[in-house]
């Protein structure tokens, strides 16, 4: 049945009016592909914006994305200017904020060494005794790494700088994820290698302000569905070359 132009116009105006009236929730995050990043043709892209977009459509809310450093996001949250932190634990959130509970986003850590290192696979942290370990002060490393005292920490600015220092022999080990060499020159990438298996996996929950418990639960349901149907496993296989089972086994 054809819809008259007047009726179609009315439906469009009604839809626009709803969109303008729908509550707006602000999500604050650091760009962190493939989980969340500044979109080329939309406000944000990645696993988390995909999940939040589907949930927001059902919840009838609109999403606004703000990309800033983690400390700046937390400050804005404390000031009541953002509704969702991607990503923060309860300890790193304002009082009363709630966190997602289903597996979705993990920081998956491996040991990176020089390509000519005699080390072939990761066994335990003890294998790095006496080594010069690149250490990014801004990273929230797992407790087991932070508590280790048998190596010498060498401060590095960020992952990219750490990989460059590793290739140049200024450090002997760098703890980071499988994407650590992205953005560095190919001749540098060829000078380092990643040891398998994972040494740690750290959950990165979404944190939501009080009053958004229903939205939090909806995100958890969506995450559970992704896991049930194998899509979450495919995501980690595609981007990190590891299975979801491996990720969960290495959780710290």
Secondary structure, DSSP 8 states (H G I E B T S, - for coil): ----HHHHHHHHHHHHHHHHHSEEEEEEE--BTTTBEE-SSSSEESHHHHHHHHHHHHHTEEEEEEE--HHHHHHHHHTT--SEEES--GGGS-TT-EE--SS--EEEEEEEEETT-S--S---GGGGTT-EEEEETTS---HHHHH--SSEEEEESSHHHHHHHHHTTS-SEEEE-TTTTTTS-HHHHTTEEEEEEEEEEEE--EEE-TT-HHHHHHHHHHHHHHHHTTHHHHHHHHHHS--HHHHHHTB-
